[in-house]
């Protein structure tokens, strides 16, 4: 018999796992950036690294434990924290 605490923790762990694997659905391919959310500092950082709306990038291999997302944009590899990558909306183009 499950305790009250287990009934609440198990669904929360499942939701947390689903959110942590949200980035995993994006696989190799070409993507175009449609929106960049975040503060002015984050947008300035992205612009300084040639990441803007309409930029095309490809994803590179990144181990899950590193919590980094590696992208190639304009023939340069950029590593972005997973939390920051979630602020970027993109759609697959090819």
C-alpha positions in Angstrom: 0.0 0.0 0.0 1.4 3.4 -1.0 1.6 6.1 1.5 0.2 9.6 0.9 3.6 11.0 0.3 4.4 8.4 -2.4 1.1 9.2 -4.1 2.2 12.8 -4.5 5.9 12.3 -5.1 5.7 9.7 -7.9 3.6 11.9 -10.2 5.9 14.8 -9.5 8.9 12.8 -10.4 7.2 11.7 -13.6 6.4 15.3 -14.5 9.9 16.4 -13.6 11.3 13.6 -15.8 9.0 14.6 -18.7 10.1 18.2 -18.4 13.8 17.3 -18.2 13.5 15.2 -21.4 11.6 17.9 -23.2 14.6 18.9 -25.2 15.3 15.3 -26.3 12.5 15.4 -28.9 14.6 17.7 -31.0 16.9 15.4 -33.0 19.5 15.9 -35.7 18.2 18.2 -38.4 18.1 21.8 -39.4 16.0 24.3 -37.4 15.1 27.9 -37.8 14.7 30.2 -34.8 11.2 31.7 -34.6 11.3 33.4 -31.2 13.8 34.2 -28.4 12.3 34.7 -25.0 14.2 36.0 -22.0 15.6 39.3 -20.7 17.6 41.9 -22.5 20.9 40.4 -21.2 20.0 37.0 -22.7 19.0 38.5 -26.0 22.2 40.5 -26.2 24.3 37.4 -25.4 22.5 35.5 -28.2 22.9 38.4 -30.7 26.6 38.6 -29.8 27.0 35.0 -30.8 25.1 35.4 -34.1 21.9 33.9 -32.8 18.8 35.8 -33.8 15.3 35.3 -35.2 15.6 33.6 -38.6 18.9 32.0 -37.9 19.3 28.4 -39.1 21.2 25.9 -36.9 21.8 22.2 -36.6 22.0 20.2 -33.4 25.2 18.3 -32.4 25.7 15.4 -30.0 25.5 16.4 -26.4 25.6 14.0 -23.5 22.7 14.3 -21.1 24.8 14.6 -18.0 26.5 17.8 -19.3 23.2 19.7 -19.3 24.5 21.6 -22.4 23.0 21.8 -25.8 25.5 22.0 -28.7 24.4 23.7 -31.8 26.2 24.7 -35.0 25.2 28.1 -36.2 26.9 29.9 -39.1 29.7 27.2 -39.1 30.5 27.7 -35.4 29.7 25.4 -32.5 28.0 27.0 -29.6 27.2 25.3 -26.3 24.1 26.6 -24.5 22.8 25.7 -21.1 19.7 23.6 -21.2 17.7 26.3 -19.3 18.7 28.9 -21.8 18.0 26.7 -24.8 14.4 26.3 -23.6 13.9 30.0 -24.0 14.5 29.6 -27.8 11.6 28.5 -29.9 12.4 26.8 -33.2 10.8 24.8 -36.0 12.4 22.1 -38.1 12.9 23.0 -41.8 14.6 20.0 -43.3 
